[in-house]
Amino acid sequence: MRAVRGRRAPEVRRTAQQYDPLGAMGSRPLAVVLGAAGIVWALLVSVFDRDVEGSATLSALTVLLVAASAAVVFVASSPFRAPFPRWAYIAHVGLLGLASMTSVAAQWGPDRSALNDFMSLITATGIVMVAPYRPWTDLAVGGVVLAVVNAVTWGIGAAVFPHEVPVAVAAFLAAAPTLVLTAASAVFARTFAGLAERVQIRAGSYSVARAERDGIAASVQQDRSTILSRDVAPFFAELRTRDGITDADRERAREIADGIRRSMVADADRTWFEYAVRVEGGAAAVVDDPDGLIATLDTDQRTVVRTFVRAAFRAVTVDPAGFRATVRRADDGSAGVVVALDLVVADSDIGIHRTFDPYLAVLRVTFPDLDVSVRPSALALRFSYDQH
């Protein structure tokens, strides 16, 4: 697990994947299909549609570079490696840029057919592939870079081997597909992030806070009602049938009063997480958080953790008695907090993944250092965060 920093990282633009991890996970097949289609198209055109003999080696290198860029996106877009890192995006753009140059070099000569200039469209779809995973500024910069590479390489080819189309027009036509789809991708990413942020602010300021207050109040009321119905009411009913109060009755009254006092102190010290675990999993589930550190989660993190806990306890394969949450300060002396969740799950590895993968995808985006250990009949999570 990565060390927790003592200071909060500077604010960065969030992506569609970070606002909607499950939506991004659902759109991942599109990225896979676009990547695979690009590889197949590059291969077929390089083999069967070469109107310039050129270099077979450079053609093969072009296909390999396209395949490498698709592989980077496929690996980095996995919900269990979220969020999509900037280095992967830079590598993706760099590989496509190199592929554009090798594609022109592979068919260096009087190229008369635009159909085999496949890289101008592959670079365009390459930006679309990563639209849910990077902020709009990154998409715009990467798309412009690829458009410039296309314009320069095809422009040079048109200048050295002039044809009916002017050099400037050839350069523009090479860059146009990438510019158009880059603009569309950037608009999507910016619009989605803006709408999601506004919705999240409203939800965080009202729904989550109110739900927590109502949940805690309901739990406290239930505890008090249990004490009254189990201890107080029977005791008073018994006193009514007697002629006098004995020392034993006074001692029992003191015990009941002490029990109520202890319950009130425990209610005051209990965190929202303990209430959530108790409501969903009952008294058998264990929360080991002596300093109440879990209370320092922000609204987004709290919502995600609560959702996972609710889903875990409502799964028929999870034993509430096997749930244990441990919350401690980070060992490095920073202001970080380390959380460990251990569950007993009566299922196989595949079954555990099938049940919890969507929730783990959301947790991965919220806590980037999430460490998941899946074993037969057991699920263990470890993650950390800076105190807020």
Summary of the structure (lengths in Angstrom):
residues: 388
radius of gyration: 30.2
end to end distance: 20.2
largest distance: 117.1
contacts: 1234
relative contact order: 0.10
helix: 66%
strand: 10%
